Amino acid sequence: MTENRPRTRYAAEQAMKSEVRVTQRWPLFSGIAAVVLAAVLGAVIAYRANNMPFGFDTEWMNEILEDRNTVWEVPAQLMNTLGGGLFGVIILPVAIVVVLLIMRGKWAALYFAAASILSAGLVQLLKNAFARPRPEDMLVTADIGSFPSGHVANAATMAVVLGFILHRTWVWIAGLVYAILMMVSRTYLGVHWVSDTVGGLVLGAGVAVILWAPLAHRLYVERYKPIVAQA
């Protein structure tokens, strides 16, 4: 599938003007609402029953423990590496920023970098604020604080940011699949409850939308500028 890009100078200019008219209020407000929702979910978990898991959390974890198999552990460990540690937190994001800087431009690279940093910062803030205990049967080591899932937040932020930047349907689909696989892998490895992964998903996506609002026009101009220049 090819990117839906205007082929003439007139079409490119109209696309940029159309983007100017896109209101920045709804993505900004919806992104803020998503981040607030994630924080509220963490507060409910923390004060509802002293950080104890929901019924669906324990039911899902019991199913996971019954169905654990070394065949599924390998892809789960791969997702663990992709979403965290030195590779997931530093190497992969830096590599993506460099590629975006070369192929797309400074605004795309800045958007990805800022969203990744803000998402990670909010994750640590909420982890320390709520200090939710992790499940007991973990297959990998993890830091203190189960809510929200940092791996899932990173995955959601990356998926939404790249979706906005690349503007292709397959990128959105791949990003959604990646985020869901990350959610499943975190519960399979026993490092998060399901509600932790939901909180991470909402938080990561919300951060990406919040930062997209003020940068949307610049990202569109950066994308269409070569077409306008050549027309």
N, C-alpha and C positions, 0 to 999 in steps of 0.2 A: 504494500500500500504506500503510495507516495504522499508527501505532505501537500496539503491543500494551500498552495501559495499563489498569489496573484502573478500573472505573467506580463502585465503591462504596467507602465508608470502610473497611468490613471487608476488602475485597479489597486495598485499598492498604496497610492495616496488616499484613495477612498477607504481602504482597510485601516490605515493609520488614523484617519479622521473619525472613523466609526469607533475605534478604540478609545479615542478621546472622549466620546460621548458616553462610554460605558461608565455607569455610576460606580464610584469607589466605596459607596456606603454599604451596599449589601455584602460584598465579600469581606469587608473590614469587620462589620458587625457580626456576620456569621462565623468568621474566624475567631473573633473574641469570644463569642458564645460557646464555641467548641472548646476553647481552652478553659473557660470558666466551668463548663460542664465536666471536664476531666477533673478539675480541682474539686468540684462539688462531689463527684463520685468518690474521690479519695477521702474527703471529709466524712461522707456517709459511711464508708467502709470503716474508717478509723473510730467513729463514735457510735456506730450502730450496735456493735457487739464486741467492742474492744479489739478491733482489727481482725476479727475472726472471718473466715471465708463464707461466702454465700452458699446456699444449698447446691446451686448448679456448679459452683467451683469445686466442691468436694465430690460431687457425682462425676464430673468430667475427669477429675484427677484419679478417681478410683478406676474408671474405664481405661485410662492411660496406663496405670500400673498393671492392670490385668493383661493388656495387649502389648506390652513392651517386647521388642525383638531387636536383635543386633542388626537386622537388615534395615530397620527404620532409624537406628541410632546414627548411622553414618551420614545420611542427609541432614539429620537434626544437628549433628556436630558441625557440618558444613555451614548451615544457616547461622549457628552460633558464632563461627569465625567471621562470616560475612557481615554480621550486624554489630559486632562488638570487638573489644580488645584492640590491639595496635592496628590490625588490618582494617577493621570495620570503622574505627573512630578516627583514624588519622590517614592511613595509606589510601584507602578507597575514596574518601571524600576529597583529599588533595588531588588525586588522579582525575577525578571527575571535574573539579574546578579548573585544572590545567587544560583538559580537553575542551571544556566549555569556553574558556578564555581564547583558545585557538580557533575553534570552529564557530562559535556564536558571538562572543564579545564580552566586554567587561561587565555589562549589566546582568547577563545570564550567570556569569561566574560569581558575581557579587551576591546575587539572589540566592544561589545554591549555598554559598559559604555562610551567609548571614542566617538563613533558615536552619542550617545544620547546627550552627553554634547556639542559636536561641533555643532550638528544640532540646538539645542536650543539656543546656543550662536549666531550663524549666523542669526537665526530668529529675535532675539532681536536687533541685529546690523542693519538689513534691516528695521525693524519696526521703529526704531528711525531715520534712515537715510531718509526714505521716508515719514513717518508720514501720511499715507493715511487715510482719514476719513472712519469710518465704516458706513454701512447702518443705516438708522434711526430706522427701526422697529425691534429692537432686543428683543428677548425673554429671554436672559440671560445677565448678566453683563460681560464686557470684558475690557481688558486694552487698552491703546492708541496704535493705529497703526493697520491698517487692513491688510496690505501686508507685508510679506506673512502669510498664516495661520499656526500658530504654532501647532495646533492640527493635521493638515494634514501632516505637516513636520515630526512630531513625529511618526505618523502612517506609513508614507512612509519609514522612517529610520528603524523603528522596522521590517517592512515587509521584506525589502531587507536584513538587517543584519541576521535575523532569517532564511531567505531563503538560504543565503550563509552558515550559520553555520550548519543547520539541513540537508540541501541538499536533500530535499524531494519535490516532485511535489505538494502535497497537501498543504504544507506550503506556497509555492509561490502563489497558488490559493487563499488560505485563506487570505494571506497578501494583495493581490490585492483587494479582496472583502472588507476587512476591510478598506483599504485606500479610496476606492470609497464611501463606506458608510459614512466615516468621512467627505469626501468632500460634500456629499449631506446634511448631518446633519448640517454642519456649515452654509450652505446657507439657509437651512430651518429655523434655529434659527435666521437668519438675522444678524449674526455677521461678515459675510464675503461675498464679491462678488465672483463670479465664478473664476475670474482671480486671486484672492487671493489664492484660493485653488489649482489652477494649479501651481502657484509659489511655494507654500508649498510642493506640490508633487514632483516637479522637484528638489527643493533644498534638501529635505530629502533623496530622492533616490541618488542624486549626492554625498552627504556626505558619505553615506554608501558605495558607490562604491570606492570613493577616499581612504577611510581607509582600504577597503578590499584588495586593490592592494599590499601594503607592508606586509600584514598579511596572505595572501592566503596560502602560503606554510606552515607557522606555524599552521594554522587552520587545514590543511590536515594532517600534521604529528600528531597533537593532536588527530585527529579523528581516524587515522589508527594505532596509536602506540599500543593500547591494542591487536590488531590483530597480529601485528608483534611479540609482546612479547610472545603471546601464541602459535604461530606457531612453 
